[in-house]
């Protein structure tokens, strides 16, 4: 398991379509029966690493009723719908009803599955802000019950951002810790890191990411256990 580099401290079917990647503004909010968790429900922070990268880190509230196996399954099954309150809605949109637009797999493994080497296509707006649009592909490096690591490509360039997640089973659910690392580690990528952090991913955008991530992760306990059991036939 790769350790987190952050210092962690104590309607009807088809009514909600998958929006195209070219959508120029956030989608209309999706009405769900659950409130978003507040920023203060998690421990979080921002730290500068010795190599110059910025690390935005989060230690989430325990995800009750969610197991690490469910989380590993979830990131391999982002496409499709989920039934909520008698409606079938796009499951990626249900994961964040204000910010999420579209998720699909741009590249699967030869057997059709999703795991290390597969590529995810993501479209969203942090905080519903058109100025904080996310329109990327990201390659999976690790995906199992210990955690998830993927490397976004920015304008087709990799090595300038990295996302690391760690899943730890608890008596009541899962402790979910994750971080976003902004900047390059070597060569010209490290050279342009200060400019990228100042203009491409300034602190305000990083704070929007922190809030967005706390909100989306907090929603999983409301629908993931039932969806996992329905689609896999497994209990946990």
Buried (B, 14 or more C-beta within 10 A) or exposed (E): EEEBBBEBEEEEEEEBEBBEBEBEEBBEEBEBEEEBBEEEBBBBBBEEBEEBBBBBBBBBBBBEBBBBBBBBBBBBBBBEBBBBEEBBBBBBBBBBBBBBBBBBBEEBEEEEEBBEEBBBBBBBBBBBBEEBBBBBBBBBBBBBBBBBBBBBBBEEEBBBBBBBBBBEBEEEBBBBBBBBBBBBBEEEBBEBBEEBBEEBBBEEBBBBBBBBBBBBBBBBBBBBBEBBEEEEEEEE
